[in-house]
Amino acid sequence: MEFNLIIAGVGGQGGLTLSRIIGNAAMKEGYNVRIGETLGMSQRYGSVLSYLRFGEEVYSPLIEEGEADLMLALEPVEALRNARFLSDKSYAIVNAYPIHTATTLVGKERYPSLEEISGVLSRICTVEMRNFQKEADKINPRTLGVLMLGFAYGKGLIPLKKESLLSGIQETLKPTLWEINIKAFERGVELAK
């Protein structure tokens, strides 16, 4: 068994924390875990990409193009930017909440429409795009990644036990953050039904 996950987002969205939560959950189940990261600008809103691989024998954190089983995209253009990791065997869960850059805000670059992004991704793999940020905001805006993780788990796309994922939340986050994040995870599972 080998599972390849791409987490794509921008700085400040919690993508790196999310990779650690899932990594801790996978280790709890005895898997070899490898995590790699590519950071864009080292400031808020720069591109952030996490590669997370786990399985019986996994030696490198890097995922080859077309080899992702799942992509959790916390930001829509980041899903597009990293579409090279997807193939017809992949599933992409995309947060339909754009975070505009300074260049798109002033009109120097065009931010593609959500329909365009969804259309391109749909030609490559199975795509589920919805505004997860809106749901996370009802609990706490910083729970976006965990809510999307709950959604992916609820869809049967994460080959780990629920107890392991909840344990991953507790091992990774401070105790003061457990309750809201577990609530966000459960909300994600509900949304998947």
MOQUIRA-V584067 format. One record per helix or strand. SS is the DSSP state (a for helix, b for strand). FROM is the first residue (numbers start at 1). LEN is the number of residues. If there is no record, write none. Layout:
ss=(SS:SS)
from=(FROM:FROM)
len=(LEN:LEN)
//
This chain:
ss=(b:a:b:b:b:a:a:b:a:a:b:a:a:a:a)
from=(2:15:32:47:70:76:83:91:102:114:126:132:141:162:175)
len=(9:14:8:9:4:6:3:5:4:9:5:6:14:11:18)
//
